[in-house]
């Protein structure tokens, strides 16, 4: 993997910010897009912009072929059995909300349990809170180890015969920890529960095989994996999706509409009401082609190598607190930290003045922040276009930040 060759495919990286060459370390929030994805979107709008499934004219056929071709690319990317198990949504948030609104509402009752963890993104907490309120089910949390990892013994102690849904992120967007979702799925199934996986942070960085994981649902977003914003995927096992009701109703998702009742199309289209996110899906398909050409295993190794280098370099800064496991084998390409008594927003502001983009705040994980005893943190996240030199710039920027606030106070 030649990172410099890859970087050349991302034109946005070739610029200066505040008089310095840009160092983009915020890919966990959204990744940058290679030229080929941008050109694919432009080609759709320039050459065959049309609605899908509805017309028999040439443009409509080309758009439909490209849209459904993207669905097949997603199917192969996650190794789903059928395209009927691949539903296009607006993103991870929408996908998780649909499972909570449709499957959970129909299958939960008072006394049932929903199990999640303290590290979940708000998108994998709030839908389950609402599902519990609607159904009378109880929301339970798997505790975390001191380094932010999950113990399977704790999973077994938390998941019971009353548990009907277990929902866990495969990779934490704060701690970077890689969770054992395959083993958690096995425990869930042994207790008669379904397994939901939030793959927002894993799909961009590692190979995912839903059949090997044996998860019942998987949600992820295109914009974090070199694709456009506004497009995501909900994978679900066919027999579960067939027994779920759609969440949105209108055109495209119907079979027949009578005056007082209607019937739905077959999977996956019964969940895709209205004009779908056509350009986004086609762009996601192109992003998947790009990632496959680089190689997901290659990307995972690169991210882990950068994480190891960042942990080594950053650990040498006096006064820094690093969250999550210090063993790079247990995490993917991000490091979340706080610097002495400097507020993370101030850290991010000084780094931005040096042309370095990092994220600061609670990262939509306020329960985890409370567990960490931190109101906010700063996060540097890496992807296939980042280099060791980017991390060196980050470390230099952090040293400068520390010196600046030492002089101020």
N, C-alpha and C positions, 0 to 999 in steps of 0.2 A: 504494500500500500504506500504509494507516494503521496504524502499529504500535500506537498506543494502543487502537484498536478491537480489534486482535488480542489484545493483553494482557488485555483484559477477558474474553476467552474462556478464560483460564487462571486459575482461582480460586486455585491454590496460590501464585501470584505476589503475591497481595494479602494479605501477612502481614508481620509483623515477626519478625526473628531477632536475638536478643540486643539487643533494644531499637532495632533499625534496620530500615528497610524492606528486604526481601529483594532482593538482586541475584543472580540465578541465572546463573552463568557456567560451567556444567558439562554443557552439552547434548551434548557429544561422548560423555560417559559414559552419559547417558540424558536424553531430552528430557522436558519436561513435557507434560501431556495436556489438550487442550481439553475443555470441558464436554460437547460433543456426543459425543466418544468415550466419556467416562465414562458418559453417559446411554445410549449404545448398548449398553454392557456390562450395565448395570443392566436395560435393557429385555429383553435376551435372557434373563437369569436370572429376571426377574419374569414374563415373558409367554409365552416359547416354549422354555424350557430342555428340550432333548431331544437324544438322540444322533442322528447323521446317517447317512443311507444305509441304515439298518437297518429302519425301520418305515414303515408306510403311513398311520399316523394323522396327524392335522392338525399337532400340534406337531412331529413328526419331519419332516414335509414342509416346514414353515416354517423349521426349523433348517437343513435340507439346502439349501434355496433360498438362505438367507442365507450359508451357508458357501461354497457353490459360486459364489454371486454375488461374494463377496470375491475368489475366485480369478480371476474375470474382470476385476475391478478391478485386480488386480496385473498381469495380462497386459497390459492397456492401459497401465498406468503405466510398464512397462518395454518396451513394444512387442514382446512375444514373439509368435510366429506363432500359437501355439495354447495353450489351457489345459493341454494335455498336457505342456507344457514348464515348468509352474509347480507346484512341490512345496512344501507347507507343512512347515516344520521348527520346531525350538525357537529358532532364531536363526542368526546368521552362523557361530558356532562349530560347531554341528551340521552345517550345510550343507557347510562346508569339510571336516569330518571324514568326511562321507559320500562326498564325491568322492575323498578320499585312501584311504578304506577299500575302496570299491567299484571305481571306475574305475582308480585307480592300481595297486591290487593285481592286477587282472586284466590290465593292459596294460604293466606295467613288468617289466624283467628286468635282470640284472646288466650293467653297462656303459651303461645308459640314464641320462639326466640329468633332474633336476628343477631348474628355475631360479626363484629368488625374489630378493628384495632385502633389504638390511640394515635397511630401515625397517619391515618387516612386523610386524604384531601377532602375539603368540604363537600366536593361533589360526590364523595362516597360516604358521607355522613348524613347530610341533611335529607336526601331522598329516603333513607332508612328511618330517620327520625319521623318523617311525615307518614311513612308506611306504618310505623308502629302506632302512631296516633290514630290513623284511620281504622286499624284492625284490632287494636288492643294487644298486639304482640309486644314483647319485651326486647329492648336493645341492650346487648351485652358487649363488653370490650375484652379482647385478649390483652393481657398485660405485656409490657416490654421488658427485656433485660436491660441491664445498666448501660450497655453500649447501643441500645436501640434496636437490637435484633429480636426475633420471635423464637421462643422455645416451643418445640412441638409438644413437650409435656404440658405447657400452659394452654396450648390449643386443645389438647385432650381434656384438660380440666375444665375448660370453658364451654366447649361444644358438647351438648347433651342430646338425649333422644327427643327433647322438645325443640331443638334447633331445626329450623326449616330453611334458613338462608345463612351462608357464610360469605362475606364480601371483603376481599383483601386486595390491596395494591401489590403488584408484583415487584415494583421498585418504588421506594419512597422518594417523593419529590423534595424532601428536606434532608434526610439522612443518607440518601443514596444506597441504602441497604437493599439487597436482593432477597426477597422473601421466598420461603420454600412452598410456593403455591401448589405444586404437584402433591406434596405430602399433606398439605392442609386439605386439598380436595379429597384425598383418600379418607382422611378423618371425617370430613363433612359427609361423604357418601356412606361411610360405615354407620353414621347416625341418622341417615335418611334425609339429609339436607342437600340443597343444591349449592354449587360453588360459583361465585361471581368473581371475576378477576378484573381489576382496574389496570389496564395495560398501557396507560398514557405515557409512562416513563420507561416502559420496557420495550414496546414495539419498535421505537427508533433505534434501540441500542443492542438488541440481542435477537437470536432466532427464536421464534415462538411456534410451537406445535400444539394446537389445541387438543388434538387427539392424544398426544403423549401426556399433556397436563391433565387431561380428562376434566377440564373445567366445563361448566354448563353454560356460562355466559362469559364473554370477553368484550371489553370496551376499549377503544383507543381513538386517537385523533390524528388527522393527516398533517396538521401544521407543525407538529413536533418532530416529524420524520421527513422533512424536506418537501412536503406537499403544501397545498394551499390552506388558508384558514377556512373555517366554515364547513369542513367535511370530516366525517368520522365514521366509525364502523361499530355496529353491534353484531357480534357473533353469538348465536345461540344454537344449542342442539335442536335438531329439527322437530323432535316430538314435543319439546317444550314450547317452541315458537308456534307450532300448529295449534296448541291449546291456549294460546294467549290472545287476548283481544287487542286490536290496534289502539293506539293512544290518540292519533290524529285521524280525522275523517274528512273526506272530500273526494275530489277527482283522482283518477289513476289507481286508487287502492280498492276500487269496487269491482264486483262482478256484475250484479244486477241491482238496480235501484227501483223499488216499488214505492207506492205512495206512503206506506207506513212501516216499511222495513227494507233492509238491504242485505246483500251478501258480499263477502270479500273475495278478492283475488287470491290465488295461491301464493305461497311463500316465494320470494321475499317481498313481493310487491304489495301485499296487503298492509304492510307497515309504512309504505312510502307514499303517503297521500300528497296530492298536489304536484306541481312541477318540482322534480328533485334537484339536487345540487349537481347539475350536469357537469359544468366546467370543473368544479371541485373534485368530483369523482375521477374524471379523466386526468386531471393534474395529479391526483393521488396515485393513479395507476402508473404514470410516468415516474413519479418519485420512487415507487416500489421497484420499477425496472432499474433505476439508478442505484438504489441500495443493494439490490441483488447483484449488480455488476461489481460493486465494491466488495460485497460479501458480508453477511451479517456477523459471521464469526470473526472476520477481520476487524469489523467495527467494534465488536465487543472487546477484543484484545487491545485495540488502540485506546479505547476509553479507559480500560482498566490500567493500562500502562501510564496514561496521563494522570489518573487518580493517584497511583502510587507515587509518581513524581511530585504531584502537588502536595500530597500528605507529607512527604519527606521535606520539601522546601518550606512549606508553611509552618510545619511544626517547630522550625528553628526561630520563628519570630516570637520574641518575648511578649508575654501577655495575651497571646492568642488562645481562644477556646475553639476546638474543633468538635463538631457533633457527629455522632454515628461511629461505626466501627473503624478502627485505625488499620485494620487488615484490609488491604485493597481487594483481596479475593472475595470479600463479603459485600462489596459495593460496586456501583457503576461510576460513570464519569461526572461526579460532582463533589464539591466540598462545601459544607455549610459551616459558618464560623461567626464568632464575634471577636472584636479586637479591643482588648483592655476595657476601658470605660467609654469608648467612643460609640455613639449610637450607630447602628448599621446604616441608617439613611445618610449620616454624615460620611461614613466610610464609602458608600456608593457614590456620593457626590464628589468627593475628592478623587476617587478612582476615575470617574467620568471626565474630570478635568484633565486626566492623563490619557484619555482615549480608551479607557477600559470599562466595558459594560458588564456589570454584575447586577443581581437582583437583591433587593433588601425589603424586609417586611415580615409578615407572618406566613407568607407563602400559601395562603388558604389552608392553613393547618393549625388553627388556634388551640385545639385540644393538645396537640403535640407540643406547641410552644409552652403551654402551661406545664406539661410533663417535663420539659427541658428547663423549666424555671427561667424562661427568657421571653420578654415581650415581643422580640423580633430578632432576626438574624440576617446576616449577609450570605449570599450563595453564589459560588462560581461553578458554572456547569459547562462541561466540555462536549465536543462532538467530533465527527470525523474530520472536520476542517481545522481543528485546533492543534497547536504544536507545543513543545516544551518551551519554546521562546515566549509563547503567550503566557505561560505560567510564570516564567522569569519576570515578565513585565508586571504581572499581578503581584508577585512578591515584592518587587521594587516599589510598586505603588502603595502597598500596605505599609512598608517601612516608612515611606514618605508621609503617609497619613498619620502614622503613630508619632513621627517627629513633629508634624504640623500641630497636632493637638497637644503635644507636650509643651510646645512653645507658647501656645495660646493660653493654656492653663498653668 
